[in-house]
Amino acid sequence: MKTTITTLIATLATTTTAFAATGARADHSGFLVWAFLGLCAMIVVAQLAPAAMLVVGMIKGLIATRPEAKVTVRH
């Protein structure tokens, strides 16, 4: 019984280093993953043009001077 416990402890103590990180990057992304990410990027870029036009329009609206309203008094 004593040898079994000693062997088990020795085995567990030596195999714990096998689970350490090797530093290698595990990137198994295939072509379809990159195509999907590219499609998402194209959608984001396509939405930038209308957003920029909206911001420019808002800034023009804030800067533009408003014509004064004429007040007419009716008796």
C-alpha atoms as a printed R data frame, in Angstrom:
   type eleno elety resid chain resno       x      y       z
1  ATOM     1    CA   MET     A     1   0.000  0.000   0.000
2  ATOM     2    CA   LYS     A     2   2.856  2.355   0.847
3  ATOM     3    CA   THR     A     3   4.525  1.803  -2.533
4  ATOM     4    CA   THR     A     4   1.266  2.442  -4.377
5  ATOM     5    CA   ILE     A     5   0.774  5.795  -2.663
6  ATOM     6    CA   THR     A     6   4.414  6.741  -3.229
7  ATOM     7    CA   THR     A     7   4.182  5.803  -6.900
8  ATOM     8    CA   LEU     A     8   0.928  7.745  -7.300
9  ATOM     9    CA   ILE     A     9   2.400 10.857  -5.661
10 ATOM    10    CA   ALA     A    10   5.546 10.631  -7.792
11 ATOM    11    CA   THR     A    11   3.507 10.224 -10.961
12 ATOM    12    CA   LEU     A    12   1.243 13.175 -10.186
13 ATOM    13    CA   ALA     A    13   4.172 15.364  -9.195
14 ATOM    14    CA   THR     A    14   6.036 14.768 -12.437
15 ATOM    15    CA   THR     A    15   3.095 15.071 -14.825
16 ATOM    16    CA   THR     A    16   1.818 18.455 -13.636
17 ATOM    17    CA   THR     A    17   4.399 20.238 -15.763
18 ATOM    18    CA   ALA     A    18   2.873 18.649 -18.879
19 ATOM    19    CA   PHE     A    19  -0.113 20.979 -18.570
20 ATOM    20    CA   ALA     A    20   1.984 24.139 -18.670
21 ATOM    21    CA   ALA     A    21   1.567 26.507 -21.594
22 ATOM    22    CA   THR     A    22   4.005 25.923 -24.408
23 ATOM    23    CA   GLY     A    23   3.817 29.452 -25.754
24 ATOM    24    CA   ALA     A    24   2.597 28.225 -29.127
25 ATOM    25    CA   ARG     A    25  -0.458 29.986 -30.497
26 ATOM    26    CA   ALA     A    26  -3.334 27.700 -31.343
27 ATOM    27    CA   ASP     A    27  -5.017 29.453 -34.257
28 ATOM    28    CA   HIS     A    28  -7.000 27.022 -36.324
29 ATOM    29    CA   SER     A    29  -9.230 29.548 -38.052
30 ATOM    30    CA   GLY     A    30 -10.125 28.398 -41.507
31 ATOM    31    CA   PHE     A    31 -10.983 30.338 -44.633
32 ATOM    32    CA   LEU     A    32 -14.668 30.632 -43.751
33 ATOM    33    CA   VAL     A    33 -13.893 32.313 -40.423
34 ATOM    34    CA   TRP     A    34 -11.709 34.914 -42.126
35 ATOM    35    CA   ALA     A    35 -14.296 35.418 -44.880
36 ATOM    36    CA   PHE     A    36 -16.977 36.033 -42.251
37 ATOM    37    CA   LEU     A    37 -14.767 38.533 -40.404
38 ATOM    38    CA   GLY     A    38 -14.028 40.284 -43.698
39 ATOM    39    CA   LEU     A    39 -17.744 40.524 -44.446
40 ATOM    40    CA   CYS     A    40 -18.354 42.030 -41.006
41 ATOM    41    CA   ALA     A    41 -15.580 44.570 -41.611
42 ATOM    42    CA   MET     A    42 -17.088 45.521 -44.971
43 ATOM    43    CA   ILE     A    43 -20.471 46.122 -43.326
44 ATOM    44    CA   VAL     A    44 -18.894 48.354 -40.689
45 ATOM    45    CA   VAL     A    45 -16.983 50.343 -43.319
46 ATOM    46    CA   ALA     A    46 -20.129 50.706 -45.443
47 ATOM    47    CA   GLN     A    47 -21.952 52.184 -42.451
48 ATOM    48    CA   LEU     A    48 -19.248 54.811 -41.921
49 ATOM    49    CA   ALA     A    49 -20.221 56.818 -45.027
50 ATOM    50    CA   PRO     A    50 -23.862 57.493 -43.999
51 ATOM    51    CA   ALA     A    51 -22.760 58.158 -40.420
52 ATOM    52    CA   ALA     A    52 -20.191 60.714 -41.594
53 ATOM    53    CA   MET     A    53 -22.787 62.404 -43.821
54 ATOM    54    CA   LEU     A    54 -25.187 62.600 -40.876
55 ATOM    55    CA   VAL     A    55 -22.546 64.154 -38.617
56 ATOM    56    CA   VAL     A    56 -21.590 66.704 -41.279
57 ATOM    57    CA   GLY     A    57 -25.275 67.585 -41.772
58 ATOM    58    CA   MET     A    58 -25.755 68.044 -38.034
59 ATOM    59    CA   ILE     A    59 -22.717 70.300 -37.788
60 ATOM    60    CA   LYS     A    60 -23.919 72.374 -40.751
61 ATOM    61    CA   GLY     A    61 -27.323 72.678 -39.094
62 ATOM    62    CA   LEU     A    62 -25.780 73.898 -35.869
63 ATOM    63    CA   ILE     A    63 -23.495 76.403 -37.566
64 ATOM    64    CA   ALA     A    64 -25.968 77.770 -40.126
65 ATOM    65    CA   THR     A    65 -27.694 81.037 -39.295
66 ATOM    66    CA   ARG     A    66 -31.450 81.069 -39.233
67 ATOM    67    CA   PRO     A    67 -33.363 83.798 -41.038
68 ATOM    68    CA   GLU     A    68 -35.325 86.032 -38.696
69 ATOM    69    CA   ALA     A    69 -39.032 85.471 -38.692
70 ATOM    70    CA   LYS     A    70 -41.272 88.385 -39.614
71 ATOM    71    CA   VAL     A    71 -43.947 89.148 -37.096
72 ATOM    72    CA   THR     A    72 -47.210 90.444 -38.504
73 ATOM    73    CA   VAL     A    73 -49.791 91.901 -36.195
74 ATOM    74    CA   ARG     A    74 -53.421 91.678 -37.262
75 ATOM    75    CA   HIS     A    75 -56.027 93.927 -35.706
